[in-house]
């Protein structure tokens, strides 16, 4: 039986050469590693098991918590670990703005690049649907793709031409690169919560073994590539070693 204080992290199994196929799962696991909080990963390929119908989620102290932002807030209070302690109010405001850029804009462009571009979609189909029985294997990919098209249209990005969408993504990446500059982390010399979010999205774009229109764009910003390499090497050295 799990210890009541043990953090059980439910997320998708590892895939595509990055810590997780989901940027939000990467975000949460990165935050846990930044915060040096021990946890046990529980593979959960079905997001419907989560309290909000998505992953990641955690179980700790008899409580199940969903949504990465709420999970981090709950763990921060429970364990008195605040990566943003001491940050000036202006820096917190900037970090909040970048968090929204990553989660509410660039993330959705990355979703479009993965799920609606034929070459990338073929990789995802093999990874997520290949082991399903024949009827589901043939039907579900199209169902998921249609649902994502509707979601992107409702979100707004899906109303634009693909070239315009990816141009928006390039502008986001340029803004992040310009702000990061030569700093090791977005807000300075130490990793903050926004860096967990940034790493989740950036490594998914730059490092994941999925050929998308965004990958060469992200890979063209040397400081962003160095940023993902730096965090992988320092905080995910165990996974890097397994990949060799």
Buried (B, 14 or more C-beta within 10 A) or exposed (E): EEEEEEBBBBBBEBBBEBBBBBBBBBBBBBBBBBBEBEBEBBEBEEBEBBBEEBBBBBBBEEEEBBBBBBBBEBBBEBBEBBBEEEBEEEBBEBBEEBBEBBBEBBBBBBBBBBBBBEEBBEBBBEBBBEEEEEEEEEEBBEEBBEEBBEBBEEBEBBEBEEEEBBBBBBEBBBEBBEBBEEEBBBBEEEBBBBBBBBBBBBBBBBBBEBBBBBBEBBBBBEBBBEBBBBBBEEBBEEBEEEEE
